[in-house]
Amino acid sequence: MSNQTIEQITEPLPKEQQISQLHFARSHTTDDYITEADLLARINSSPFGETTKDWAQRSAQVESLGNVGWGLFSTPPIIQRAEGSLLYDTDDKEYIDLISGFSVSGFGNNYQPITEAICKQAQTLTHFFDFPHPKRIHLAERLAKLSGIDGKARVLFGTTGSDAIESAVKAARHYTGKPYVLVAKGDYHGATSGTIALTSRKGMNANYFPGSSDAYVGFFGFPHEYRAGLKNFGGFGLESIDELEHSLKGTFSPYADGNGNLVAAILVEPFQSSSGYYIPPRSYLKNLRRICDEHNILLILDEVQTGLGRTGKIWGFEHSEVRPDIIAVSKTLGGGLPLSAVIASAQIFEAWNPTAHINTQAGNAIACAAAHVVLDTLTAPGFLDDVNRRGDRFVSGLQKIAAKHPSLGYIDHTGIYIGLEFVLDPVLKTPAPDLVSEIRASALSDGLFLDHGGYYGNRIPLIPALNMPNEIIDRALFKLEKHIGLAEEKFGI
């Protein structure tokens, strides 16, 4: 956590230091000064067909070179159509989708009930600015009821996870009259100028200069048992909670007795998703809830990826049996369309005046129609039981793979929320980022679409559709084991 005073934090940097930071930021991006020629070289050496290569070249010539696809892949596949958990590129090559649009496509692509709801809604009302309409009002009622927030809840709609987080923080500061927001190290809460200060996920902040305008942010350690206490490549255990409490009574408290503080909210992901699908001890959120209650701080939970079924429950926080003050949700909510919501205790959203928040596309009627199908599906009898059974099928297969392949050092899992950590040595737990890069690249050429992450770039999150058929799960596991084995052979493991 920062030990700077508010005055030190907000004091402008000398111009020469600003210039130095600009050079640092520009020289520490993922690909330094990447050019169109660099991308064309990648495309030419990619395993794709000629049509896909042609489309990739056209993209490289007209789209921003900061496009995320060029950071996640040497060359991203150009997907033209999809059926459920299967993607097809412009050469009609098939891929098993273990990313699901980073959990946006919670039920895979072209889920028929959602498609039908979209078509039907498009014939009556497409959009009505940031004004109420029946689909939006009913959706707010349903989200408030599902939220688990104590007492009455209110809902604010938006379009993306980032704007949901900005709105949640804005509301918390307005309601409490306090400036600071404390966040777990490694959390991802967005990549807009308004959320980047809250995001410490590897590699994100270097693309911003002179940095976020939000100075009132502090960080504490995120606990995860696999690396806790290690001398090399270590992480945090629950001692990070003790350090948080100590800082609350010092750095963020202007009073000697510690009874007052400048913290509006603690904002965390229940599990760290974008960083690599890390699951903390169940007592993590319980301790944060206790701290918030003791210090009169709001607890904001970022359920953008963990929410709406992925963990085998509606919300990730349910696994810890806590109740938040504010929830941010997006991704799966829109059924593939842009939609987000902030759900909060009623008094928080009653504390500001009308027009305090405006979002032109908030609560789009078509997206709300799709969201109703999402909630219908999630709350249907037995659906979440099926999600947990699919997760168990994945994990059973992964445990068999781990027994034969020492590079698979750890498996995080609950529901169908699964993170794999790869190591060069299972005893020393030495991270294996190059091995992960090899697995992903060879798997992509074989029609298996994977993401990567981790504090050391050595994790693979599995993000399948919540309704992925068993036959495709088994095919995905077969391909994954094949490419883990090939990578181990290449690296001599």
C-alpha positions as CSV (number, residue, x, y, z in Angstrom):
1,M,0.0,0.0,0.0
2,S,1.1,3.5,-0.6
3,N,2.4,5.5,2.4
4,Q,2.0,8.8,0.7
5,T,-0.2,11.5,2.2
6,I,-3.0,13.0,0.1
7,E,-0.9,16.1,-0.4
8,Q,2.1,14.1,-1.6
9,I,-0.1,12.1,-4.0
10,T,-1.8,15.0,-5.6
11,E,1.2,17.3,-5.9
12,P,2.1,17.8,-9.6
13,L,5.3,16.1,-10.9
14,P,8.2,18.3,-12.1
15,K,8.2,18.6,-15.9
16,E,11.5,16.7,-16.2
17,Q,10.0,13.8,-14.2
18,Q,6.9,13.8,-16.3
19,I,9.1,13.4,-19.4
20,S,11.0,10.6,-17.8
21,Q,7.8,8.8,-16.9
22,L,6.6,9.2,-20.5
23,H,9.7,7.5,-21.8
24,F,9.2,4.7,-19.2
25,A,5.6,4.1,-20.2
26,R,6.3,4.0,-23.9
27,S,9.2,1.6,-23.5
28,H,7.4,-0.9,-21.3
29,T,4.4,-1.8,-23.4
30,T,3.8,-5.4,-24.4
31,D,5.2,-4.9,-27.9
32,D,7.5,-1.9,-28.1
33,Y,6.7,0.3,-31.1
34,I,5.0,-2.5,-33.1
35,T,4.6,-1.6,-36.8
36,E,2.4,-2.7,-39.6
37,A,5.4,-4.6,-41.0
38,D,5.8,-6.5,-37.8
39,L,2.1,-7.6,-38.0
40,L,2.4,-8.6,-41.7
41,A,5.4,-10.8,-40.8
42,R,3.4,-12.5,-38.1
43,I,0.5,-13.1,-40.5
44,N,2.7,-14.6,-43.1
45,S,4.1,-17.1,-40.7
46,S,0.8,-17.9,-39.1
47,P,-0.9,-21.4,-39.5
48,F,-4.1,-19.9,-41.0
49,G,-5.5,-20.4,-44.5
50,E,-5.1,-17.8,-47.2
51,T,-8.5,-16.2,-46.8
52,T,-8.0,-15.7,-43.0
53,K,-4.5,-14.3,-43.7
54,D,-5.9,-11.9,-46.2
55,W,-8.5,-10.6,-43.7
56,A,-5.8,-10.3,-41.0
57,Q,-3.7,-8.2,-43.3
58,R,-6.6,-5.9,-44.0
59,S,-7.1,-5.6,-40.3
60,A,-3.5,-4.7,-39.7
61,Q,-3.7,-2.0,-42.4
62,V,-6.8,-0.2,-41.0
63,E,-7.3,-1.0,-37.3
64,S,-5.4,0.4,-34.3
65,L,-2.1,-1.4,-33.7
66,G,-3.1,-1.4,-30.1
67,N,-5.8,-3.9,-30.8
68,V,-6.0,-6.5,-28.0
69,G,-6.0,-9.4,-30.4
70,W,-2.4,-8.7,-31.5
71,G,-1.4,-8.8,-27.9
72,L,-3.0,-12.1,-27.0
73,F,-2.0,-13.9,-30.2
74,S,0.9,-13.6,-32.6
75,T,-2.0,-13.4,-35.2
76,P,-5.6,-13.6,-34.0
77,P,-7.9,-15.9,-36.0
78,I,-10.5,-14.0,-38.0
79,I,-13.8,-15.6,-36.9
80,Q,-16.7,-15.4,-39.4
81,R,-19.4,-17.5,-37.8
82,A,-20.1,-19.7,-34.7
83,E,-22.3,-22.5,-33.5
84,G,-22.6,-22.8,-29.7
85,S,-19.1,-23.7,-28.5
86,L,-17.6,-24.0,-32.0
87,L,-16.0,-21.1,-33.9
88,Y,-15.2,-21.0,-37.7
89,D,-12.7,-18.7,-39.3
90,T,-13.0,-17.2,-42.8
91,D,-11.4,-20.4,-44.2
92,D,-14.1,-22.4,-42.4
93,K,-11.6,-23.9,-40.0
94,E,-13.2,-25.1,-36.8
95,Y,-12.1,-24.1,-33.3
96,I,-13.3,-25.3,-29.9
97,D,-14.0,-22.1,-28.0
98,L,-12.5,-22.0,-24.4
99,I,-12.7,-18.2,-24.2
100,S,-16.4,-17.5,-24.8
101,G,-15.7,-13.9,-25.5
102,F,-14.1,-13.7,-22.1
103,S,-17.4,-14.9,-20.6
104,V,-19.6,-12.6,-22.7
105,S,-21.0,-15.6,-24.6
106,G,-22.1,-17.4,-21.5
107,F,-24.2,-19.9,-23.4
108,G,-22.1,-20.0,-26.5
109,N,-22.9,-18.3,-29.8
110,N,-26.3,-18.2,-31.4
111,Y,-28.1,-19.6,-28.4
112,Q,-31.6,-20.0,-29.9
113,P,-33.7,-18.5,-27.1
114,I,-31.5,-15.4,-27.0
115,T,-31.5,-15.1,-30.8
116,E,-35.3,-15.3,-30.8
117,A,-35.7,-12.7,-28.1
118,I,-33.4,-10.3,-30.0
119,C,-35.3,-10.7,-33.2
120,K,-38.7,-10.2,-31.5
121,Q,-37.6,-7.1,-29.5
122,A,-36.0,-5.5,-32.6
123,Q,-39.5,-5.4,-34.2
124,T,-41.0,-3.3,-31.4
125,L,-38.3,-1.1,-29.7
126,T,-34.5,-1.0,-30.3
127,H,-33.5,1.8,-28.1
128,F,-34.9,4.7,-26.0
129,F,-31.8,6.6,-24.8
130,D,-31.1,6.3,-21.0
131,F,-34.8,6.2,-20.2
132,P,-37.0,3.5,-18.6
133,H,-38.9,1.1,-20.7
134,P,-40.8,-2.1,-19.6
135,K,-38.0,-4.6,-20.4
136,R,-35.4,-2.4,-18.5
137,I,-37.7,-1.9,-15.5
138,H,-38.5,-5.6,-15.2
139,L,-34.8,-6.4,-15.6
140,A,-34.0,-4.0,-12.7
141,E,-36.6,-5.7,-10.5
142,R,-35.1,-9.1,-11.2
143,L,-31.5,-8.1,-10.6
144,A,-32.4,-6.4,-7.4
145,K,-34.2,-9.5,-6.2
146,L,-31.3,-11.8,-7.2
147,S,-28.6,-9.5,-5.8
148,G,-28.5,-10.8,-2.2
149,I,-28.0,-7.2,-1.0
150,D,-29.6,-6.6,2.4
151,G,-32.8,-4.6,2.3
152,K,-34.1,-2.8,-0.7
153,A,-31.7,-2.6,-3.8
154,R,-31.7,-0.2,-6.8
155,V,-30.1,-0.7,-10.2
156,L,-28.1,1.5,-12.6
157,F,-27.7,0.3,-16.1
158,G,-24.7,0.8,-18.4
159,T,-23.0,-0.9,-21.4
160,T,-19.6,-2.3,-20.2
161,G,-17.9,-3.7,-17.1
162,S,-15.6,-0.7,-17.1
163,D,-18.5,1.8,-16.9
164,A,-20.2,-0.3,-14.3
165,I,-17.1,-0.1,-12.1
166,E,-16.7,3.7,-12.7
167,S,-20.4,4.1,-11.8
168,A,-20.0,2.0,-8.6
169,V,-17.0,4.0,-7.4
170,K,-18.7,7.3,-8.3
171,A,-21.7,6.3,-6.3
172,A,-19.6,5.1,-3.3
173,R,-17.6,8.3,-3.1
174,H,-20.7,10.5,-3.5
175,Y,-22.6,8.5,-0.8
176,T,-19.7,8.4,1.8
177,G,-18.1,11.7,1.1
178,K,-14.7,10.0,1.2
179,P,-12.1,9.7,-1.6
180,Y,-10.1,6.5,-1.3
181,V,-10.9,3.2,-2.9
182,L,-8.7,0.2,-1.8
183,V,-8.2,-2.6,-4.4
184,A,-6.5,-6.1,-4.4
185,K,-3.2,-6.3,-6.2
186,G,-3.7,-8.1,-9.5
187,D,-7.4,-7.2,-9.9
188,Y,-8.7,-6.1,-13.2
189,H,-11.5,-3.5,-13.1
190,G,-11.3,-2.0,-16.5
191,A,-9.0,-0.3,-19.0
192,T,-10.6,3.1,-19.4
193,S,-9.0,6.3,-18.1
194,G,-11.5,6.1,-15.2
195,T,-10.7,2.5,-14.2
196,I,-7.1,2.0,-15.0
197,A,-6.0,3.4,-11.6
198,L,-8.0,0.5,-10.1
199,T,-6.4,-2.1,-12.3
200,S,-3.0,-3.5,-11.3
201,R,-3.1,-6.5,-13.7
202,K,0.2,-7.1,-15.3
203,G,1.1,-4.9,-18.3
204,M,-2.0,-2.6,-18.3
205,N,-0.8,0.6,-16.7
206,A,2.2,1.2,-18.9
207,N,0.0,2.3,-21.8
208,Y,-1.3,5.4,-19.9
209,F,0.6,8.6,-19.5
210,P,0.8,10.7,-17.3
211,G,-1.2,8.0,-15.6
212,S,-4.6,7.9,-14.2
213,S,-6.1,11.1,-12.9
214,D,-7.4,9.2,-9.9
215,A,-4.9,9.6,-7.1
216,Y,-7.0,8.2,-4.3
217,V,-6.4,4.5,-4.8
218,G,-4.5,2.1,-2.6
219,F,-3.6,-1.6,-2.9
220,F,-3.3,-4.7,-0.7
221,G,-2.2,-8.2,-1.4
222,F,-4.5,-10.8,-2.9
223,P,-4.2,-14.1,-1.1
224,H,-3.8,-17.4,-3.0
225,E,-2.5,-20.5,-1.4
226,Y,-0.3,-21.9,-4.2
227,R,2.5,-19.4,-3.9
228,A,1.9,-18.0,-0.5
229,G,5.1,-17.8,1.5
230,L,7.4,-18.8,-1.3
231,K,10.8,-17.1,-1.2
232,N,11.1,-17.1,-5.0
233,F,8.1,-16.3,-7.2
234,G,6.0,-15.8,-4.0
235,G,2.6,-14.5,-3.4
236,F,0.3,-13.5,-0.6
237,G,-1.5,-15.5,2.1
238,L,-4.1,-14.2,4.5
239,E,-1.5,-12.1,6.2
240,S,-2.3,-9.5,3.5
241,I,-5.6,-8.9,5.4
242,D,-3.6,-8.1,8.5
243,E,-1.5,-5.6,6.5
244,L,-4.7,-4.1,5.1
245,E,-6.1,-3.5,8.6
246,H,-2.8,-2.0,9.8
247,S,-2.8,0.4,6.8
248,L,-6.4,1.4,7.6
249,K,-5.3,2.5,11.1
250,G,-2.3,4.4,9.7
251,T,-2.0,5.5,6.1
252,F,-5.7,6.0,5.5
253,S,-6.7,7.2,8.9
254,P,-6.2,10.9,9.8
255,Y,-6.9,10.2,13.5
256,A,-4.4,8.7,15.9
257,D,-7.0,6.4,17.4
258,G,-7.9,4.9,14.0
259,N,-11.6,5.5,14.4
260,G,-11.9,7.6,11.3
261,N,-10.7,7.0,7.8
262,L,-10.7,8.4,4.3
263,V,-11.8,5.2,2.6
264,A,-15.1,5.1,0.7
265,A,-14.9,1.5,-0.5
266,I,-13.0,-1.7,-0.8
267,L,-13.4,-2.9,-4.4
268,V,-12.4,-6.5,-5.3
269,E,-13.1,-9.3,-7.6
270,P,-14.4,-12.3,-5.6
271,F,-11.9,-14.4,-7.7
272,Q,-9.2,-12.7,-9.9
273,S,-10.4,-13.4,-13.4
274,S,-8.4,-11.4,-16.0
275,S,-5.2,-12.1,-14.2
276,G,-5.5,-15.8,-14.6
277,Y,-8.5,-17.2,-12.8
278,Y,-7.1,-17.3,-9.2
279,I,-9.5,-18.4,-6.4
280,P,-8.6,-17.0,-2.9
281,P,-9.5,-18.7,0.4
282,R,-13.2,-18.6,1.2
283,S,-12.4,-16.5,4.3
284,Y,-11.0,-13.7,2.1
285,L,-14.3,-12.0,1.4
286,K,-15.6,-12.7,4.9
287,N,-12.6,-10.8,6.3
288,L,-13.1,-7.9,3.9
289,R,-16.8,-7.8,4.9
290,R,-15.8,-7.7,8.6
291,I,-13.3,-4.9,7.9
292,C,-15.8,-2.8,6.0
293,D,-18.3,-3.2,8.8
294,E,-15.8,-2.2,11.5
295,H,-14.5,0.8,9.6
296,N,-17.7,2.1,8.0
297,I,-16.5,1.3,4.4
298,L,-18.6,0.0,1.5
299,L,-17.8,-3.3,-0.1
300,I,-18.0,-3.3,-3.9
301,L,-17.8,-6.7,-5.6
302,D,-16.8,-6.8,-9.3
303,E,-18.8,-9.8,-10.6
304,V,-18.3,-8.9,-14.2
305,Q,-16.7,-12.3,-14.9
306,T,-17.6,-14.3,-11.8
307,G,-21.2,-13.4,-11.8
308,L,-24.2,-15.1,-13.5
309,G,-23.3,-18.8,-13.2
310,R,-19.7,-19.3,-14.0
311,T,-18.7,-20.3,-10.5
312,G,-21.7,-22.7,-10.2
313,K,-23.7,-20.1,-8.3
314,I,-25.4,-16.9,-9.5
315,W,-22.7,-14.8,-7.8
316,G,-19.1,-15.6,-7.0
317,F,-19.5,-14.1,-3.5
318,E,-22.1,-16.7,-2.6
319,H,-19.3,-19.2,-2.0
320,S,-18.1,-17.0,0.9
321,E,-21.6,-16.4,2.3
322,V,-21.2,-12.6,2.4
323,R,-23.4,-9.7,1.3
324,P,-22.0,-6.8,-0.6
325,D,-23.1,-3.2,-0.6
326,I,-22.6,-2.8,-4.4
327,I,-22.3,-5.3,-7.2
328,A,-21.0,-4.6,-10.7
329,V,-22.1,-7.0,-13.4
330,S,-21.7,-7.2,-17.2
331,K,-20.4,-9.7,-19.8
332,T,-22.8,-12.7,-19.6
333,L,-25.7,-10.4,-18.6
334,G,-26.2,-9.1,-22.2
335,G,-26.3,-12.5,-23.8
336,G,-23.6,-11.4,-26.3
337,L,-24.8,-7.7,-26.4
338,P,-23.3,-4.8,-24.5
339,L,-25.0,-4.4,-21.2
340,S,-23.9,-3.8,-17.6
341,A,-25.6,-3.0,-14.3
342,V,-24.6,-1.7,-10.9
343,I,-26.8,-3.1,-8.1
344,A,-26.6,-1.3,-4.8
345,S,-28.3,-0.8,-1.5
346,A,-31.1,1.6,-2.1
347,Q,-29.8,4.4,0.1
348,I,-26.6,4.6,-2.0
349,F,-28.5,5.4,-5.2
350,E,-31.0,7.6,-3.4
351,A,-28.2,9.9,-2.2
352,W,-27.7,11.6,-5.6
353,N,-29.9,13.8,-7.7
354,P,-31.5,13.0,-11.0
355,T,-29.1,13.4,-14.0
356,A,-26.2,12.6,-11.7
357,H,-25.3,9.9,-14.1
358,I,-26.0,9.6,-17.8
359,N,-25.1,6.9,-20.3
360,T,-26.6,7.2,-23.8
361,Q,-26.7,3.5,-24.5
362,A,-27.6,2.3,-21.0
363,G,-30.3,-0.4,-20.8
364,N,-30.6,-0.9,-24.6
365,A,-34.0,-2.6,-25.2
366,I,-32.6,-5.4,-27.3
367,A,-29.9,-6.1,-24.8
368,C,-32.4,-6.1,-22.0
369,A,-34.5,-8.6,-23.9
370,A,-31.5,-10.9,-24.2
371,A,-30.7,-10.4,-20.5
372,H,-34.1,-11.7,-19.5
373,V,-33.4,-14.9,-21.4
374,V,-30.0,-15.1,-19.5
375,L,-31.7,-14.8,-16.2
376,D,-34.5,-17.3,-17.3
377,T,-31.8,-19.8,-18.2
378,L,-29.7,-19.4,-15.1
379,T,-32.7,-19.7,-12.7
380,A,-34.3,-22.6,-14.5
381,P,-34.5,-25.7,-12.2
382,G,-31.3,-27.8,-12.5
383,F,-29.3,-25.4,-14.7
384,L,-26.7,-24.5,-12.2
385,D,-26.5,-28.2,-11.2
386,D,-25.6,-28.9,-14.8
387,V,-23.0,-26.2,-14.8
388,N,-21.3,-27.8,-11.7
389,R,-21.5,-31.2,-13.4
390,R,-19.8,-29.9,-16.5
391,G,-17.1,-28.3,-14.3
392,D,-16.6,-31.6,-12.5
393,R,-16.2,-33.3,-15.8
394,F,-13.5,-30.8,-16.9
395,V,-11.7,-31.0,-13.6
396,S,-11.7,-34.8,-13.5
397,G,-10.1,-34.8,-16.9
398,L,-7.6,-32.1,-15.9
399,Q,-6.6,-34.1,-12.8
400,K,-5.8,-37.1,-14.9
401,I,-3.7,-34.8,-17.2
402,A,-1.9,-33.4,-14.2
403,A,-1.0,-36.9,-12.9
404,K,0.8,-37.5,-16.2
405,H,2.2,-34.1,-16.9
406,P,4.3,-32.4,-14.2
407,S,4.1,-29.0,-15.8
408,L,0.5,-28.7,-14.7
409,G,1.3,-27.6,-11.2
410,Y,-2.1,-26.3,-9.9
411,I,-5.8,-26.3,-10.8
412,D,-8.1,-23.6,-9.5
413,H,-11.7,-24.5,-9.9
414,T,-15.3,-24.0,-8.7
415,G,-18.2,-24.5,-11.0
416,I,-16.9,-24.1,-14.5
417,Y,-14.5,-21.4,-13.4
418,I,-11.1,-23.0,-14.0
419,G,-7.5,-21.7,-13.9
420,L,-4.4,-23.8,-14.7
421,E,-0.9,-22.9,-13.5
422,F,2.1,-24.3,-15.4
423,V,5.6,-24.7,-13.9
424,L,9.0,-25.9,-14.9
425,D,9.5,-27.5,-11.6
426,P,6.6,-28.7,-9.4
427,V,8.6,-28.4,-6.2
428,L,10.2,-24.9,-6.8
429,K,7.0,-23.9,-8.6
430,T,9.1,-22.0,-11.2
431,P,6.8,-20.3,-13.6
432,A,6.7,-21.6,-17.2
433,P,5.4,-18.7,-19.4
434,D,7.3,-19.9,-22.5
435,L,5.7,-23.3,-22.1
436,V,2.2,-21.7,-21.9
437,S,2.9,-19.7,-25.0
438,E,3.9,-22.9,-26.9
439,I,0.8,-24.7,-25.7
440,R,-1.5,-21.9,-26.8
441,A,0.2,-21.4,-30.2
442,S,0.2,-25.1,-31.1
443,A,-3.4,-25.6,-29.7
444,L,-4.6,-22.7,-31.8
445,S,-3.2,-24.3,-35.0
446,D,-5.0,-27.5,-34.0
447,G,-8.4,-25.8,-33.5
448,L,-8.4,-25.1,-29.7
449,F,-8.9,-21.5,-28.7
450,L,-7.2,-20.6,-25.4
451,D,-6.4,-17.5,-23.4
452,H,-3.4,-17.0,-21.1
453,G,-2.7,-15.0,-18.0
454,G,-1.1,-15.2,-14.6
455,Y,1.2,-12.9,-12.6
456,Y,4.1,-14.6,-14.4
457,G,2.3,-15.3,-17.6
458,N,2.1,-19.0,-16.8
459,R,-1.6,-19.6,-16.4
460,I,-4.3,-20.8,-18.8
461,P,-7.9,-19.9,-17.8
462,L,-10.6,-22.2,-19.2
463,I,-13.8,-20.2,-20.0
464,P,-16.1,-22.5,-21.8
465,A,-19.8,-21.9,-22.4
466,L,-21.8,-22.8,-19.3
467,N,-23.8,-25.2,-21.5
468,M,-20.9,-26.8,-23.4
469,P,-21.8,-30.3,-24.5
470,N,-20.0,-33.2,-22.8
471,E,-18.7,-34.4,-26.2
472,I,-17.0,-31.0,-26.8
473,I,-15.6,-31.0,-23.3
474,D,-13.9,-34.3,-23.9
475,R,-12.6,-33.2,-27.3
476,A,-11.2,-30.1,-25.7
477,L,-9.4,-32.1,-22.9
478,F,-8.0,-34.5,-25.5
479,K,-6.5,-31.6,-27.5
480,L,-5.3,-29.8,-24.4
481,E,-3.4,-32.9,-23.1
482,K,-1.9,-33.4,-26.6
483,H,-0.4,-29.9,-26.7
484,I,0.7,-29.9,-23.1
485,G,2.6,-33.1,-23.9
486,L,4.2,-31.6,-27.1
487,A,5.2,-28.5,-25.2
488,E,6.8,-30.6,-22.3
489,E,8.7,-32.6,-24.9
490,K,10.0,-29.4,-26.5
491,F,11.1,-27.9,-23.2
492,G,12.5,-31.2,-21.8
493,I,10.1,-31.6,-18.9
